[in-house]
Amino acid sequence: MVAIVYNSNNGRIPMNVIEFLVPLEQMSKSQQKIADFLLKSMEHIPFYTEEDIARKSGVSISTVSRFWTITGFDNLKSFKKHLQEAQYSTPAIKMKQALEKNEQDIVAKMITSAQSNLSETMHRTSLDAYQEAVDALHEAKCIFIHGHGSAACLAQLFQFRLNRIGIHVHIMAESGHALLESLVHAGAGDVVLFFGFVRKSPEAAVIIDHAAAAGYTTILITDLLLSDMIDGSDIVLQVDRGERDAFHSLVAPMAIIDSLSISLAGLRGDKAMLKLQQLHEIRKQYSALLPK
């Protein structure tokens, strides 16, 4: 794969598929729609015509035809050729590449990669947005969390951290209409925190759409740079999970979850410390029956 980068106001951001000669934030809205679609649909692009891309991006065919000049390619045909040469990585290829080293090399590579993810997340994280998230969670009447797929463990971790300091949260169903069983209870004064990785899920679309009527605040944790999820969410925390063709790590979003938990414990002060002390005491009381 060809590693492509461009510089934005948020620092160095890796992009593995296409080199934009014009930074994303300087593109027109129509160009951003095309760029967003391409980044999410690389595996399907070889089968699409310009008409297909225009229809799926919601722009005109002429806009798509003009778009290639800012990517460094003459036309769609040359772009497709680049994709073939780049050999777009599937999840299986990513895992195979990760295993093409001996065990010690894998450990060193994964730790180095995690350090890179955390460093990039520092560049992407808006401290203002982070503080908004902390304040919203602290003031929330009820906190709902949605995590789909690999992000489900992040939802469980956040619930575990907050429960320890006396904040009760509700984990929503991962997928399907069961999500609505929780969402119907979310309203004004509540917070729905959800994870949006890779692409916008139907569940994320429902969470964002229903917020307008229900009045709850949405907090999105994402590794995407362009998505209508970002535009539709009240508060956005951006993280880095690795390059598009690499093994995706949860180290960075986990660090954000831990940070939010500690910040909330600080705001709760004595209430949080009391709950932790009560946990210590009850552990001692029942240590014989429920050992660690």
C-alpha positions in Angstrom: 0.0 0.0 0.0 1.1 3.6 -0.6 1.1 5.7 2.6 -0.4 9.1 1.8 -0.4 12.1 4.2 -1.6 15.7 4.2 -1.3 18.3 6.9 -4.4 19.9 8.4 -5.0 22.2 11.4 -5.2 19.2 13.6 -1.8 17.9 12.7 -0.5 15.0 10.6 -3.3 12.7 9.6 -2.5 9.5 7.7 -4.7 8.6 4.7 -3.8 5.3 2.9 -5.9 5.5 -0.2 -5.6 8.8 -2.0 -3.4 11.9 -1.9 -5.5 15.0 -1.9 -3.6 17.9 -3.5 -6.2 20.2 -1.7 -6.7 19.7 2.0 -10.2 18.4 2.9 -11.1 21.5 4.8 -10.4 23.6 1.7 -12.7 21.6 -0.6 -16.1 22.6 -1.6 -19.1 20.8 0.0 -19.6 18.8 -3.1 -15.9 17.8 -3.3 -16.0 16.7 0.4 -19.0 14.5 -0.3 -17.1 12.7 -3.1 -13.9 12.4 -0.9 -16.0 11.0 2.0 -17.6 8.5 -0.3 -14.3 7.4 -1.8 -12.7 6.9 1.6 -15.6 4.7 2.8 -16.0 2.7 -0.4 -12.6 1.9 -1.8 -13.3 -1.8 -2.2 -16.2 -1.0 -4.5 -14.8 1.8 -6.6 -13.3 -0.5 -9.3 -16.9 -1.6 -10.1 -18.4 2.0 -10.2 -18.8 4.4 -13.0 -18.7 8.2 -12.6 -22.5 8.0 -12.8 -22.5 5.6 -9.8 -20.2 7.8 -7.8 -22.3 10.9 -8.5 -25.5 9.2 -7.5 -24.1 7.7 -4.3 -22.4 11.0 -3.4 -25.3 13.1 -4.1 -23.5 15.4 -6.6 -23.6 15.9 -10.4 -21.6 13.8 -12.9 -19.7 16.9 -14.0 -18.6 17.5 -10.4 -17.2 14.0 -10.2 -15.4 14.4 -13.6 -13.7 17.6 -12.3 -12.9 16.1 -8.9 -10.0 13.9 -10.2 -7.7 16.9 -10.8 -7.5 17.6 -7.0 -6.5 14.0 -6.4 -3.5 13.9 -8.7 -5.2 11.6 -11.2 -6.3 12.4 -14.8 -9.7 10.6 -14.5 -11.5 7.7 -12.9 -9.7 5.1 -15.0 -6.3 6.2 -13.7 -7.6 6.3 -10.2 -8.9 2.7 -10.5 -5.5 1.6 -11.9 -3.9 3.1 -8.8 -6.2 1.1 -6.6 -5.3 -2.1 -8.4 -1.6 -1.4 -7.9 -2.1 -0.5 -4.3 -3.9 -3.9 -3.7 -6.6 -2.7 -1.3 -6.3 -4.6 2.0 -9.1 -6.7 3.4 -9.4 -7.6 7.1 -7.8 -11.0 6.3 -4.8 -9.3 4.5 -4.4 -6.9 7.5 -4.2 -9.9 9.9 -1.8 -11.8 7.6 0.5 -8.8 7.4 0.5 -8.5 11.1 1.4 -12.2 11.4 4.3 -12.1 8.9 6.7 -11.4 11.8 8.0 -13.6 14.6 6.4 -13.1 18.0 8.9 -10.6 19.3 8.6 -8.5 16.2 4.8 -8.5 16.5 4.9 -7.3 20.1 7.4 -4.5 19.2 5.3 -3.5 16.2 2.0 -3.5 18.0 3.4 -1.4 20.9 5.0 1.1 18.5 1.8 1.3 16.5 -0.2 1.9 19.7 2.2 4.8 20.6 1.6 6.3 17.2 -2.2 6.0 17.6 -2.0 7.8 20.9 0.3 10.5 19.6 -2.0 11.1 16.6 -5.0 11.2 18.9 -3.4 13.9 20.9 -3.2 16.0 17.7 -6.8 15.3 16.8 -8.4 15.8 20.2 -10.0 19.2 20.7 -9.6 20.1 24.4 -12.6 22.3 24.1 -14.7 19.4 22.8 -13.3 17.1 25.5 -14.3 19.6 28.2 -17.8 19.9 26.7 -18.1 16.1 26.8 -17.0 16.0 30.5 -19.5 18.7 31.4 -22.3 17.1 29.5 -21.7 13.7 31.1 -21.4 15.3 34.6 -24.7 17.1 34.3 -26.6 14.4 32.5 -29.7 13.0 34.2 -29.1 9.6 32.5 -26.2 8.4 30.3 -26.8 6.0 27.4 -23.9 4.3 25.6 -24.0 2.6 22.2 -21.1 0.5 20.9 -21.4 -1.7 17.9 -19.0 -4.6 17.1 -15.5 -4.1 18.5 -16.7 -0.9 20.2 -19.0 -2.9 22.4 -16.1 -3.6 24.8 -15.5 0.2 25.0 -19.1 0.7 26.1 -18.8 -2.0 28.7 -15.5 -0.5 30.0 -17.1 3.0 30.3 -20.0 1.5 32.2 -17.6 -0.3 34.5 -15.6 2.9 35.2 -18.6 5.1 35.8 -20.5 2.6 37.9 -17.5 2.5 40.3 -17.9 6.2 41.1 -21.7 6.1 41.5 -22.7 7.0 37.9 -25.2 4.6 36.5 -25.2 4.2 32.7 -27.4 2.2 30.3 -25.8 0.2 27.5 -28.0 0.1 24.5 -28.5 -2.9 22.2 -25.8 -3.2 19.6 -28.1 -3.4 16.6 -31.6 -3.7 15.2 -34.9 -2.5 16.6 -33.9 -3.5 20.1 -32.0 -0.3 20.2 -35.3 1.6 20.3 -36.2 -0.1 23.6 -33.5 2.1 25.2 -33.7 5.1 22.9 -37.4 5.7 23.8 -36.3 6.5 27.3 -33.6 9.1 26.3 -34.8 12.7 26.5 -33.9 16.3 27.4 -31.1 16.4 30.0 -29.8 13.0 29.0 -26.6 12.1 27.0 -26.2 9.4 24.4 -22.5 8.6 23.8 -21.8 6.4 20.8 -18.8 5.1 18.8 -18.7 5.6 15.0 -15.8 3.7 13.3 -15.3 3.0 9.6 -18.7 4.2 8.5 -22.1 5.4 9.6 -24.2 2.6 10.9 -28.0 2.5 10.7 -28.0 2.6 14.5 -25.9 5.8 14.5 -28.2 7.3 12.0 -31.2 6.7 14.2 -29.4 8.0 17.4 -28.6 11.3 15.6 -32.0 11.6 13.9 -34.0 11.0 17.0 -32.0 13.5 19.1 -33.7 16.5 17.5 -37.2 15.3 18.7 -36.1 13.8 22.0 -33.7 16.6 23.0 -30.8 14.5 24.4 -27.2 15.5 23.8 -25.1 13.3 21.5 -21.4 12.6 22.0 -19.6 10.9 19.1 -16.2 9.2 19.5 -14.9 8.5 16.0 -11.8 7.9 13.9 -13.4 9.4 10.8 -12.3 12.7 9.4 -15.3 13.2 7.1 -18.8 11.9 7.9 -22.2 13.4 8.3 -22.2 11.8 11.7 -19.7 14.5 12.7 -21.9 17.2 11.4 -25.0 15.7 13.1 -23.5 15.2 16.6 -23.4 17.8 19.3 -19.9 16.9 20.6 -17.2 15.0 18.6 -14.1 13.4 20.0 -11.7 12.2 17.3 -9.2 9.4 17.8 -6.8 7.5 15.6 -7.1 3.7 15.3 -4.4 3.2 12.7 -4.1 3.5 9.0 -6.8 2.2 6.7 -4.9 -0.9 5.6 -3.5 -1.7 9.0 -4.8 -3.7 12.0 -7.1 -1.3 13.9 -6.4 -0.8 17.5 -8.7 0.3 20.4 -5.9 1.7 22.5 -6.6 5.4 21.7 -10.4 5.3 22.2 -9.8 3.4 25.4 -7.5 6.1 26.5 -10.3 8.7 25.9 -12.7 6.5 27.9 -10.3 6.3 30.8 -9.7 10.1 30.6 -13.4 10.9 30.7 -13.8 8.5 33.7 -11.0 10.2 35.7 -12.3 13.7 34.8 -15.8 12.8 36.0 -14.4 11.3 39.2 -12.7 14.6 39.8 -15.9 16.6 39.3 -17.8 14.3 41.6 -15.2 14.8 44.3 -16.2 13.3 47.7 -19.2 11.4 46.2 -16.9 9.5 43.9 -14.3 8.8 46.7 -17.1 7.6 49.0 -18.3 5.0 46.5 -14.8 3.8 46.0 -14.3 3.5 49.8 -17.6 1.7 50.1 -16.4 -0.8 47.4 -13.2 -1.4 49.4 -15.2 -2.0 52.6 -17.6 -4.4 51.0 -14.8 -6.3 49.4 -13.2 -6.8 52.8 -16.6 -7.9 54.3 -17.2 -10.6 51.8 -13.6 -11.6 50.9 -14.0 -15.1 52.2 -17.1 -15.8 50.1 -16.1 -13.8 47.0 -12.3 -13.9 46.8 -10.5 -12.1 44.0 
